[in-house]
Amino acid sequence: MKPVFSSLRTLALTAALAPLWASAQIAPLQPPEIAAHTYMLVDVTANQVLASKDVDAQVEPASLTKLMTAYLVFDALRAKKITLEQRLPVSELAWKMPGSRMFIDPKMQVAVEDLLKGMIVQSGNDATMALAEGVGGTKDNFVRLMNEQAKALGMTGTSYKNPEGLTEAGHYTTARDLSILAIRLMRDFPEYTHYYSIKEYRYQGTPAANSRNRNTLLFRDPSVDGLKTGHTNAAGYCLVSTANREIPNVGGRRLLSILLGAASDNARANESQKLLNWGYTAYDAVKLFDAGQPMEEAQIWKGSQGTIKVGREAATVVTVPSGSAGKVTTQLVRTDPLMAPITKGQQVGTLKVLVGDQVAAELPVLALEAVNEGGFFRRLWDSIRLWIR
């Protein structure tokens, strides 16, 4: 399907774009009945919310807290502050952590990679605390880092009090914040997120109990490759799950389900699967432009060249109600006149995606190349041309 493309000119863009799901105007489809306190379904590939309920309600995150702990550990690995092979001590605090455990003790020195598997696959609170102390020095300092990172990511409804997710006053998050965290985790650290697809893990020399990944969907659906379960009496049964399915003419299409407060382990898996399957069948993904494909060559003034290629570095994919792909059109709204210098990646406009006469999405359009300021006579001539336009 080749979209109809038109170019509109405007004096200025509106204020900075809100998250895409906030700017979409097309009426959302009615999702199936979901037995959970709050949920959210996001098309990660298109950056669109497909379904949601009470996404800003502050709830206890239980072991979904470990997503933020992992984010900070992955960041420390990326910065080479620690290595996967490095062995960390097990403190008394880590050893005595209640709840889910990896079964490590103070006599051990455990490699960071094993602790990651213990935290992610076994949901081990002891492994989590050992990692937190290894990265932050102390539990309290690591919690400070968690809250600073949450603020930096824009997680405005989240407050952390511990790295593992045990019930504690003032420890809460929201479905919206969890979607932000999960998406950033996958996008920022793709080299480490394969740990979330491991089905079973047991550290050598420890009991075999608790070796199976609690994310039941890993065993049911081959397209599911993460992410994390959580459960406490206060939180109920929670699951952040993600699936990646190959779609013709699009490639991999990733959906993310956030489900909080289900009644049982089986219920959180069933309801999450229901959400994911509905998202893939009720909505179609449409690729409008390939990664780096110019949407147009726009005129630029006072520059070292007369035109500039504009588009998006990633493939431009939108999600629309099933069967409506043929009604998709696009409009490019530019910040005219474009004046040099312009840096590569600078926003120069907005792509409006319409289904019929309804706006489905608004996407930032970027400069695909840098254009330096032109010479004195070029700038003078363009100034005259702009004045007489």
N, C-alpha and C positions, 0 to 999 in steps of 0.2 A: 504494500500500500504506500503510495507516494503522497505525502501530505501536501495540501494546498498551502502555499507560503506567500504572505504579503508583508511588506515593510511599512511601518507607520513611523512618522517623525513627531517628536515632541520636544518642548523646550527643556524639560527636566524630568527626571524620574521622581516618583514618590519616595517616601522615606524608605530606609533599608528594608529589604524583604523580610517578612516574618517567616517562621518555619512553614514549609510548603503546605502542610495540612491546614494551616490557619488561613492561607490565601486561596485555597481551592473553593470554588463557588458551586460546582456541580453537586446536585443532591446526592448524598451517599445512599448506597443500597442498604436494605434492612438485613443485618446479619442474623444468623440462626440464634435461637435462645441458648445462652451460655450460662451454665451453673457456676458462677463465681462472683465474688463481691465486686471486683473491678477487672477490666481486661483492656487490651489494646492490640490491634493487628496492623502492622506497618509493612508496606512494600518497600524494602530497603533499596532495591534497585532503582525504583522510581522516586523514592523519598516521599511517599504519600501514605497517610493513614487511611486504612480501609474500614476499620470498625473500632469503636471505643465505648467504654462505659466508666464514668467516674474516674477519669485518668489523673485528676489532680487531688484525689482523696489521699491523705497521708495515712499510710499503713505500715505495719511492722514488716520488714523485708526478710526476716529469718536468714537463711544461708545465701539468699541472693546478694547479701552484703559482700560475699566473697568475690563477686564480679569486680567491685572496686578494689579489693585487696589484690586481685590478679592484675588489674590495670596498673597499679603502682609497682608491682613486682616486674611486670613486662617492661615498664618504663625504665626501671633500674637495670634490667638486662640490656635493653637497647643502649643505655648510657654507659654500659660496661662498669657499673658500680658493683655488680655481682656477676657471676657466671653460672651457667647451668651445672657445671661440674663442681662448683664450690660447695664445700661441706659446712653446714651451719650447726651450731650446738642446739641442744634441746633443753630449754630452761625448765625449772620446776613449774612455772606458770603454764607453759605449753603442755607439759606432761600431765598436769592435773585438770586440763580443760574438760568440762563435762560434755555430754552429747556425742555426736558422731565423731569417730576418732580414726586415725591412721595407725594407732598403737605404737608410738615411738616413746622413748624414755631418755632421761638425762645421761645414760651411759653411751648414747649414740651420737654420732656426727653424721647428718643426713644431707645428701646432695640436694641442691636447690631444685633440680629437675624432679627428683623423687618427691620432694615436698609439694611441688606444684601438682603432680599427679595425685598425691594424697589429698590435697585441698579440693581439686576439681572433680576427680572421679569418686573418691570416697567421702567427699565433703568433710574431711577431717578438721575438727576445730584445733586439734593439737598441731597439725601441719600448718594451719593458717596462722596460729600464734607464732610458731617458729619463723615463718617467713616474715611476719610483721616485725618481729624483733630484729631479724637479720637485715631488713631494709631500713627500718626506722630507728633502730637502736633500743627503743622502748615501746611498749604498747601505746602509751599516751602520745608519744611523738608521732607514731604511725597514724593514730586516729586523727591527729591534727593534719597530717598530710592528706588523709582521706577527705576531710572536709574542705581543705583548700582545693583539692582536685575537683571535687563536686561543684564548687563555686566556679572554677575555671571552665568547666564543661557546660555551665548553665543549668545545673540541677538545683533549681530554686526551692524545691519542696523536700529536700533531703537533709537529714542530720544524722551523723554517725557517732556512736559512742563506743564501738568495739569493732575489731576487724573480722569477726566470725559470724555475727548475726544472732547471738543469744539475746533473749528478751532483756531489755534495759530501758529505763525511762529516758525519753528524749531520742530514742533510736528509731528513725522512720524514713520512709521514702514514698514515692508515688509511681504509678505505672508510666506516666510520661517521662519521669526522670530515669526510670529503668530502661526505657527505650533509647534515650539519649546515650546512656552509659553502654548498653549492649552494642549499639551501632558504632560508637566510637571505639570500643574494644576491638571489634572485628576490623574496622577500617584502619585503625592506628597500628595494630599489631597482628597483621595476617600471618606472620611467621610463627606465632605462638598459639593461635586459636585452634590448631589441630588437637590440642590436649582435650578439648571439650567433646571430641568425638570418640574418645577411648571408652570402650564398654566395660572393661574390667581391669583392675590394677590392685596388686598387693605388694607391699614392701617386703623384701626378703627377710625372713626371720620373725615376722610378726604374724599374728593369728589370721586365718583366712576370712574371718567375719568382716562384713562391711566392704567386700572387694568389688561388688557390682555397682555400676553407675546407676543412680536412682532415676535418671532420665529415661523412662520407659520407651519414649518415642525413638530412641536410638536403636532399639531392638525391633520396632514395628515398622518404621518408615525409613527406607534407605536414603531418602533425600534429606533427612534430619541429621544435622552434624553439630548440634549444641543446643542450649548452652548450660543452664544451671537450674537445679531444683532448690526448694527451701521449705522448711516446715517447723513451726512451733505451735503450741496450743493457741496462742494469741493470733498468729498470722494465718493459721490454716495451712492448706497445701498449695504451694506456689510453684510456678514453672515459667522460666524464660526459655523459649524454644525457637529454633531457627531452621529453616529448610531452604535448599537451593535446588531448583528443578530446571532442566534444560527446556527452553521454549523456542520453537522454530522462528527464525529471523530475528531473534532477540539474544539468544544465548542463555547464560545462567540468570535465573530470576529468583532473588532471595526475599523470603518473607520472614518476619519476626513476630512472634506471638508473646505477649506478656499476660499472664493469667495469675491472679492473686485471690486467695481465699476460697479455694475449692474444698470440698468436704472430705476427700480422700486422695490417696496416691493414684488410684485408678481413675478417679474423676478428673484430676488435673491433667492426666495424659489424654483421656478421651475428649475433654473439652478443648484442649490445645490442638489436638488433631482435627477436631471439627472446625476450628477457626482457620487453621492452615489450609485444609482442603477447600473450604468455602472461598477463601481468598484467591486460590488458584483457578477456581471454576467460575466464580461470579464476576471476576474482573480479568480483562485481557491486558497484556503488556504490549505496547507499541513502540518500536524504535523509530525515532524521527531523524536522528543524525548519528553517524558513527563518531567514535572518540576523535577529537581533533578536526572533524570535518567542518570547513567554513560554512556558516549559515549565509553569509554574504561578504562582499568586499565593500566596506563603507568608506565614504569620503572622509578624509582627515585634513585639517587645516593647519598651516604653519609648521608642517612636518618635513622630514627628509624624504618622504614619499607621499603620493597623493591619496592612496587608499590603504586600508588596513583590514586584514582578515579577522572576522569575529565569529565566535562559536563557544564551544565548551570542551574542556580537556577530556572529560569522560563522555561516554556515549549518552545521548539524550533519550531517555526512556520514560514514557508516561503510562499510567495505568488508568483504564477506562472501563465502564461497565461492559460486560461481555456482549459482543455483537455490535458494538458501536464504533469499532475502529475505523470504518469507512466514513464516519462523520467528522473525523479529526482534522482540524485546520490549525495553522499557526500564524501568529502575528509577532513581528519583531519591533519593539518599541525602543528607539535609541535615544541617547542623551546628546542630541544635536544642538549646536555644532560640536563635533569631536575635535579637540584641540591637542596638538602635540606639546610636550612629550607625553606618550602613553606607554606604560610598562606592560609587559606580558602578564596576563592574568588579571588585569585591572577590569572592573565591571564597566561596561559601556552601554548596557541596555538590559532589556527584559524580554524573554520569549513567553508570550501568552499562548497557551494551548487550549483550544476550544473544542467541545463536542457539540456540534450544532451551533447554537448561539450562547451556550453556557461555558464559562471559564472552568476548565478542569484543573489547571495548574499554571503557575507563574515561575519561571526559572531565570536566574541571572545569566546574562550573556557576557562573555569575557573577551578581551583582546587575545588573539592567538599568537600575536607577535608584538615585539616592542617597536615603537616608532620614535625616533629621536627628534628633537627640535630642528627645524630647517635653518638655512642660512639667513642672513639679514635681509637680503632682497626678497627671498621667498616669504618670510614673515611679513614684510612690508606689503608685498603684492596681495597676500591673502587678507591682510587687514583691510585693504582698500576694497577687495571683493566682498568681504563680509559687511562692510559699511553700506555698500550700494545695493545689497541683496533686497 
